[in-house]
Amino acid sequence: AQKITQTQPGMFVQEKEAVTLDCTYDTSDPSYGLFWYKQPSSGEMIFLIYQGSYDQQNATEGRYSLNFQKARKSANLVISASQLGDSAMYFCAMREAFYNQGGKLIFGQGTELSVKP
Amino acid sequence: NAGVTQTPKFQVLKTGQSMTLQCAQDMNHEYMSWYRQDPGMGLRLIHYSVGAGITDQGEVPNGYNVSRSTTEDFPLRLLSAAPSQTSVYFCASSGSAGLLQETQYFGPGTRLLVL
């Protein structure tokens, strides 16, 4: 069954340090996509980064990178040089090709990140 | 270009009342969907649409109806509100229903309280 698991309900990081947010997934579909979204306290969902199951390299977008380990079924988000504005809830999500049916996303429970000055 | 808009931002209902949450996008996106977000949980898909006139159920469709008469609009109807439907509702859209990497863009959300 398709599933996304984020095992860290909350995390703290010191400003300017790097932090890794964990995400594991379960799917039997060989073709899938993995997404990370940020939800600040204002409530909107902001797309951060995408990784496709057939992508050879780990995705990067500015300070965000995705540590994709396909055999382990993990897609951890790495934020480098944390900033106070990074304090937010972070969601990992997956889309499967077979069940794509219009691109529906399966979300994890989220990790709340707090950046300390 | 307003992106995805939702109205209202906040609503209080009494049990048994009905209402419609509005969602509109101006990006000519094929795919639109509704999610609900409950405390301690990620977003769960309620209903989705791959184009005008085509809708289907998601993970938690009970108690909700949708229709898609135009590309731009995708309203969500609560037929008879229940306290269990207290949640934050997000509408999302993406350009193509067929591409894995297609980013979904979310509206700002509607916070619903059912008493």
Interface residues (C-beta under 8 A of the other chain):
Chain A: I4 Q6 P9 S31 Y32 G33 F35 Y37 G43 E44 M45 F47 Y50 G52 F91 A93 R95 A97 N100 Q101 G102 G103 K104 L105 I106 F107 G108 Q109 G110
Chain B: Y31 S33 Y35 G40 M41 G42 L43 R44 L45 Y48 S49 V50 D56 G58 V88 F90 A92 S94 S96 A97 G98 L99 L100 Q101 E102 T103 Q104 Y105 F106 P108 G109
